[in-house]
């Protein structure tokens, strides 16, 4: 089974033509050429790939690891909400 970072790497390689070796958890998104517009586009692709809903409020994601943690939080929270049959509170971005 692939991990969140593996799946995210595939998205980043496909969408941004990045070298997978550069996609370490501590890699800054800005250094990879992913600006705020790129992050917004990435969020749409994450929704499709991970079957989650990204909340409307802005998030601060600076590294690949931040994105992985955010995805993991979304998946866990939204799966818990679906299991409980209620809307779960969406997680806040790291550093907020």
N, C-alpha and C positions, 0 to 999 in steps of 0.2 A: 504494500500500500504506500502511495506517495505521501510525503509530508506537505504541510502548508508551504514551506519554503521551496520545495521541489516544484509544486504547482505554480507558485508565484514566479519562480525562475523561468518556467516555460512561457508564461505570459509575457514577461519582460523581454525574453529573447525573441519571441515572435513579433511583438508589437514595437519594440525599440531597437531591435537588431543588436542587442548587447551580448558581450562575451559572458557565458555562464560563470566562468572563473572569477569575474569581477563582482558577482552577485552574492557577496557575503553579508551576514547579518549587520555588520557595522558599516557597510558601504553607504555613504550619503547619497540620497536620491539626486540632489543637485549635481554632484560630481559625475553621476551617470548620465547627465543631460536631461533629467526629468524635472521640469519646472512645475509651477503650480497648475498650469493648464494640463500638463502631462499627468499629474497626480489625479486631477478631476477625470480625465479620460480613463486612467487606470482603475478608478473606483467603479466605473460602469462595467469594465471587463471583469473586475473582481465579483461584482454582483452576479454576472452570468456564470462564471467559472465555479464559484463557491455556493451559489444558490442562496445568497443572503440579500438583505435590504440594507443599503447604506443610508444612515440617517441624514437629514437635510442640513444639520448644522456643520460648520466647517471643522475640519480636523487638522492637527499639526502632526505630520508624519515626516521625519527627517531622514530616516535610514530604512534600508530593506527590512531590518529587524523590527522597526516600529510598525511597518505595514503587516508583517507576519503576525505580530502580537495583536494588532487591531483586528485582523481577519479571524484569528483564533477566538478572540473575545466575542466578535459578532456571531460566529458559528455557535459557540457554546451558549450564548445568551438567547439567540433566536431558536435554537433547538430546545432549550429548556422551556421557553415560552410555548413552543408548539406542543411539547410533551404535556405541559400543565394545562394546555387549552386556553392560555391567556396571552396577552401581549406582554412580553418581558421588557424591562427597561433596557434600552440600548446602551452599550458601554461608551465611555468617553475616551477620546484619543489620549495617547500617552502625553504627559506634560500638561494636561488641562485640569 
